[in-house]
C-alpha cells in the first residue's frame, strides 16, 4: 500500500512534539535546538501540503513552507534571531530571504508577549539561578531598590567592630570606607582576610600577654618552679580572656593598613546613584555580578545585590 503523506506528517508532528518536550525536560543534555528546528519543518511541510491541495492553481511548493516553518518555530521557541542566518547556511540559497526574516521577527515578538524563551523557562522549572528579563514600567528607581543599611569596614576599625561584623553577617566581601562621617569609598576586602587579620592579631596580643605573665611569675618565683613556655599545650588564649585584657584588645585599632593587603580590591564594581535600572539590570546580566556598591560623588550610599534585581523583575511580571 502507498503510505498516506498527510497521516505520516500529522503523526510525525504529534510524536515529535511529545518526545521533544519529554527529552528537553530530562536532567541531562540531550539537545534542544535541532529537535525544535526539525519539528517546525514538519509543521511547515504539513501546512504547505494542505495549501497545495486547497489551492492547486497557485503552484505551491511545500518544501518552501517547511523551511519557513522551521525558522518560525525555532525563533518562537528559543527567541534567537540568528535562526534566519542558520536557515540560509543550511539551504545555501536566498530564495526565501524575505519570508524567513519576516516570520523570525514575528514569531519572536509574539512569543515575548506571552512567556519567556524555552531556555529561561527551563531555568525557572529546574530552580537554577537566572536573571529574569527586565520590563521598565516607570515605577522603580535605583534609590528605592538599593539597601541603605550598609555593612562596612573603616580604615581605622577596631577589633571589636570586626568581631561583631564577622559574628552577625556572612557576606563574602565588605566595602571599605575612609570613616563613618564621610563614607568615602576606598575599595573592598574579603571576609576571609578579615578573619585571618582578627585571628592573627588575637594570637599576637595573647602571646604578648602570656610572655609578660611568665616574666612576672619567674621574677617573683622563690621555689624554682619551671616557667611556662609559649609552646605549652595550655589554652593561653582562653586564660587571657578570663582577665580584663579582652576588653583592651577589642578597643584597639587594627595595625594593618587594609589598602596594603595584596588581596584588597581598590576598584570594586560601583554604580552611580542616578544610573537607570535598565542599565543596572544589563550590567548584572552581562557581567554576572553578585552585588554592586552604589556611590554618589565618591560616597558610599547603598548596595544592590543580584537577589534584589531578581525580586524586582519577578514582581513586575
N, C-alpha and C positions, 0 to 999 in steps of 0.2 A: 504493500500500500504506500501511496505517496504521503509523506508527512505533511501535516497541516501547519503552514507557516505562522498563521495568527495564533493558533493554540500554543505552538512552541514558544513564540515570543512572550505571550501572556504568562505561561508557566515559568519561563526563564526569569522574567522580571519579578514575579512573586517570590520564587525561591531565592533569587539573588538578593532581593531586598531583605528577606528574613535572615538569611545566613550572614549577610554583611553586617546587619545590626547586631547579631549574636557575636560575631568574631571580633568586632572592634570594641566590644564591652569586656572582653576577656582580659585578665591581669597579665597579659604578655603581648609583646609587639608582633602583630600579625599583618600589618599594613592597613592603610585606610584609603589613601588617595586613589590607587589603581582600582580597587573594587567599586568605589563610588563612580569613577570615570566610566568603567565598563557598564555599570547599572544604568547610568544616564544615556549611554549609547543605545542600550536596549529599549528604553522608553522612547527615545527619539526615532529609532527604527520602526517601532510599533506605530507611532503617530504618523510617520511617513507612509507606511503601508496602508493605513486607514485612509489618508488623504488620496492616495493613488487610486483606491477603489471608489472613493466618493466622487472624485473629480478626474476621470480618466482623460479628459481633454487638455488638462494642464501640463501633462508630461512631467509628473512629479518624480523626483529621484529620491527614494527612501534613504539611500546611503548618506545624502547630504544632511537629512534630518538627524541621522544617527550621530554625525559629527557635531552638529549644533546642540543636540540633546546632551551629549557627553559634556560639552563645555558648560552648558547652562546648569546641569545637575551638580557638577563638581564645584562650580563657583558658588552656587547657592548653599551647598553643604559646608564647604571649607572657607568661603569668603576670600578666596585668593584670586586676584585679578590676573595673576600670571598664568592662569589656566588658558587664556587666549593664546599666549606665546607657546605653551606646551602643545596645543592643538595644531598650530602652524608647523611646529617642528616635527610632529608625528606624521602629518599628512604630506608635508613637503610642498604644498601649494597654497596660494592665497585666494582661491576661488570663493571661499565662504568667509572672507575677511570681515565684511560689514555685519552679516548675521551673527557671527561668533562674538564680535566685540559688543554688539548690542545686547545679546542675551546674557553675556557675562556681567555687564553693568546692571541690567535689570534684575537678574537673579540675586546678585549681591545686595542691591538696595532693598529688594523686597524681603530678603532674609533678615537683614538688620532691623527691619521694622517689628519683627515678631520674636526673635530669640538670638542667642549667641551662636557662634560658629561651633562646629562639631568638636573642635579641639578644646575650646573653653568649656563646653558642656561636659566633656569627659573629665576635665579637671575638677569641676564642681561635683559631679556624681561620685568621683573617687575620693573626694575630700583632700585633694592635693592643693598646695599653695598656689594661688593665681592672683593676677591683678585684673579686676573687673574693668570693663570699658567705662570711660568717663562721659557723662552726659551733662553738660552745663545747662542749668536752668536759672541761673542768676540769683539763687538763694543762699549760696555758700561763699565763704571767703576764707583765706588762709588765717586771718586773725581769729576767726571764730573756731576754726578747726584745730589749731595748734594747742599743745599742752603748755600751760603757763607755770605749773608747779615744777620747775626745773630742778633736777638733782645735779649739782655741780661741785667742782673742787676748785679751790683758790690756790694761787701760788704759795701762799703762806698759811695753808691749812694746818690745823693742829691734829695730833694723832688721835685725839678723842673724836674729832669730827670725821676722820677717815674710818675709825672703828664703827661709828654709828651708821655711816653711809654703807659700809660693807655688810653690816648686820641687817639693815632694813630694806636694802634693794638687792637686785640680782642682775643688773644691767651688765652688758659686756663691755661697754665703753662709757666714759663720763667726760663731759665738757670741762675744760679748764679755763677759768676767768682770772682777771687780774685781782679783783677784790669784790666784796659784796656790794659796795656802793656803785661803782662804775660799771661792773659786769662786762668789761671789755673781753671779747672772745679771743683766746690765745691759742687754742688747739683742743686736743682730746687725748685721753690716756686710757689704756685698757684696765679692766678690773684686776686681772692677774698681776699687773705691775703694782697696783696699789696694795694688793695683798702681800706681795713679796716685800715691798717697801715697809709696810707696817710690821711684818714679822721680823725682818732683819733689824729694824730699829728696836723692837721689843727685846730681841736677844742681846743686842749691844748694851742696852740700858740695864738689863738684868745681870749681865756678866760684870759690868762695871760696879753694880751694887754689891754683888757677891764678893768681888775682889776686895772691895772696901771692907765688907764684913769680915772676911778672912784675916785681913791685915789687923783689924781691931782685936779680933779674937786671939791672934798669935801674939800681939803685943801685950795683952792682958793675961795670957796663959802662964800659970806658975807651976803646973804639974807636968809640963812637957807633952801634952796631948798632941796627936797627929793633926795637922791642919787639913782642912777640906780643900781639895783642888777643884779646878773648873771642870775636870774630866770625870768627877764622881757621877754616879748614876742618880743622884738626888734631883728631884724636880725643883731646881732652884727658881724657875720662873713662878711656880706656884707659891713657893715661900716668899718670893718678892711681893706678890700681890696680896699676901696676908698683912703686909705692912701698909704704911701710908704712901709708899713710893709710887703706886699705880696712879694715884691722882696727879702726882707731879709729872709722870710720863705722858699722860693723856693731855695735859695742858701745854706740853712742849710743842713748838712748831717743828715741822719737818725740816731736816737739814738738807735734803737733796733738792736741787732745782729741777722741777719736773720737765722743764723745757730742754734740759741737757740729757735726758734719758734717751737712748738710741731709738726706742720704740715709740717715743712721743710723736704724735701726728700734729704738725703745726698747721695743716690745711685740711681739716675735716670738711665734709660736704656741708655747705651752708647755702641757705636760700634767703633772699631779701624778703622782707615782710610784705611788700607790695606785689610780689610775683603772682600772676594768675594761677588759679587752681588747675586749669587745664595744662599749663606748662609744668607744674609740680607733678601732676599725675604722669605726664610723659617722661619726666626725668626718673621717677621711681620705676616705671615700667621698662624703660630702655636700659638704665644702668643697674637695675636690680638692687636698689638701695633698701636698707632696712630702717634707716632713720635719716633725718636731716635736721640740722640746727637752724633756727630762724633768727636772723640778725636784723638790726635796724641801726644803720650808722656805725657798724662795728660792735654794737652792744647786743649781747645775747638776750633775747626776749621770749624764746619758746623753743619747743622741739616738736617735730612731726614724725610719726612712725608709719611704717607700711600698714600696720593694722588700722590706723586712723583713716588712711586713704581708702582701704578696702571697705571699712564700715560706712564711710560716706557714700561710696559708689553703690553699695548694696541698698542703702536707704533711698537712693534716687531711682532705682529700677522699678 
